[in-house]
């Protein structure tokens, strides 16, 4: 619905999209070189990870887990589920808005397809599932894997339309079938096994 509205609204440029005026000044978030953009996006990723880590260790994060596991039980324990949901949506929307602002200033163009296209919806769901939903670094790992697969597919298969979506679907099936906790879960299990094996090894005698 939002994509349809954006496709017909004059303020968004309707179906043509919106070109952002070139204004090569730092205060306009435009630069002569691409290097500052890399530092900015790294900063945004770092800030987002810090925010997620702080939420994970906070009471708000515990409430979110409670809502995810059993909303009725959380409500019975006195959790204001509506307020917690609004808080989660606000934090998520703020991070997404920062990313969208960066994207628009980097490419100087935006349209309804970029903002609400099927690829955006697929990537938003696929990356956390592949990386590990409910973890801090899982979505980042998933995004790196998904993006790398997309670029490799383009290099190998050229401009074959829809091939990347087929590969994403296969990856999603494999993850759901064999690694429901995602890449982060696999790494965590591997580390636990390594720690368990290491703890069972006898220590070398001294002297």
N, C-alpha and C positions, 0 to 999 in steps of 0.2 A: 504493500500500500504506500509506504514512504517513497519507494522508487517511482511509482506511478505519479505521485504528487510532485516529486522533484522533476519528473520528465515533462510536466506541463506548466509548472509555475514559472512565471517570467523572472522572478528574483534569482532563480538558479540557472537561468539561461535555457530553460526548457530542455528540449532534446539535443540542442547544440552544445550545451555545457557552458562553463564560465572560464574565460581567460583572465588570469591575474596579471595586473599591470607590472611590467618590468621596472623595478626600482632598486638598483644595486646599492643598497645601504644596509648596514647591520641592524638599524632600528626597524627596518622593514623585513627583517629576516631573509635578506637576499645578499649574496656575496659574489665577488669576482671569481673566487675559486670554490671548488666543491669540497675542499678540505674542512672548512668549518662545519659543513653539514654532517660530516662523519662524526665529529666531536659532539655535535648537538644530539644526534641520534643515540650515540653511546651514553651520553648523559641522561637522556630520557629513559633508556633501558635500565641504567643503573638506578635511577630514582624510582622507577616502577618496581624493580626487584626489592629495593629497600622498603618501600611502602608495603609490598606483599609480605615481606618477612616480618615487619612490625605488626601487621594485621594477624599473621599466623600465631604470634606469641601474645596476642592481646585477648581481652575478654570478648571483644567484638568478633575476633576470629573463632573463639570457642562457640559463640552464638551461631555463627555461620555454619560451623560443622554440625551443631545440634539441629539446625533447620534442614540441612542436607540429609541427615540420617533419619529424622522423624520430626516433622513440623508440629504434629499434634502433641507429641510428648514435650517438645520445647515450649509450646504455648501453655501446656499444663503446669510447667515449672516456673512460669512467670515471665518468659522471654517475650518481649514485644516484637512479634514476628514482622509486623508491617513496618515498623521503624528500622529493623535490621535489614529488611529487603530494600527499603529506600536508601539506606546507607550504602549497601553493596552496589546498587545501581548507580548511585552518585559517584562513588570511587571509580567504578568501571567506565562510566561515561566521561569522567574527567581525563582518565588516561587515554581513552580512545580519541577524545577531542584533541589532546596534545599531539597524538600521532597523526591525526587528520590534518591539523594545522601544519605540521612539518611536511607532510606529503604534498599539500597544496602549494606551499612555498618552494618546495624543491622542484616540482614539475610545472608549476605555474598554470595548472589547468585541472579542473575537476568537473565531473558530470555525474548524472544519476547512476550510470553503470559502474563507475569507480566506487561510489559511496555505498550503493545498495545492490550491486550485481551479484550473481550467483557465486562467483569466485570468492568474493569477500565473505559470504556466509559459509562457504565450504572451508576456507582457510581458518576462519574464526573458530570453527568446531573441530577441524581436523588436527590442527597443531596441538591443542591441549590433550586430545585423546592419544595422539601418537607419543607425545612427550611425557604425559602423565598428569591427568586432571587432579586438581586438589593439591598440587605441589607448587613450590615457588619457582623452581627452575625447569619444571616439566614443560610448560608452554614454550619457553625459550628453546629448549632442546628440540621440541617438536617443530617449531618454526624453522629452525636451522635445517632439520632433516627434510621437511616438506619443500622448502625453497631450493635446497640442493638437488633434490630429485627433479623438481621442475626444470632447473637449469640444465641438468644432465640430459633430461629427456629432449630438450630443445636442441642441444648439441648433437645428440645421436640421431634423432628422428627428424630433425628439421622442423618444418612448420606443419606437421601432421596434426590436424585439428582434433581436439578431444583426447589425444593419447595421454596427456598428463593427468586428466581426470580418471582415466582407466587405471593408471598406475597408482594414483592416490586411493582409489577404491580398493585395489589389491592390498596396499599397505594397511588400510583401515581394517580390512577383513583379517589379515594376519595378526595385527595388534590385538583386536578384540578376541580372536580365537586363542592366541598363545601368550599374550602379554597384556592382560586387562589393565594392569597398573601402568602401562606405558614404558617408555625408555627409562624414565627416572626410577620406576619400580624395579626394572631389570638391574640397573646399576646398584640400587640399594640392596637387592638380594645377593648380587655378586660380591659386594663389599662385606655383607654379613657372613657369607660363606668363607670368604678369605680370612675374616677376623676369627671365625670359629676354628678353621684349620690351623691358623697361626697360634691360637691359644692352646691347641692340643699338642703342638710340637714340643718335645722335651728341650729344656734349655741346655746349652752346651756347658759342660763342667768347667769351672774356673781353676786356674792354676795348673 
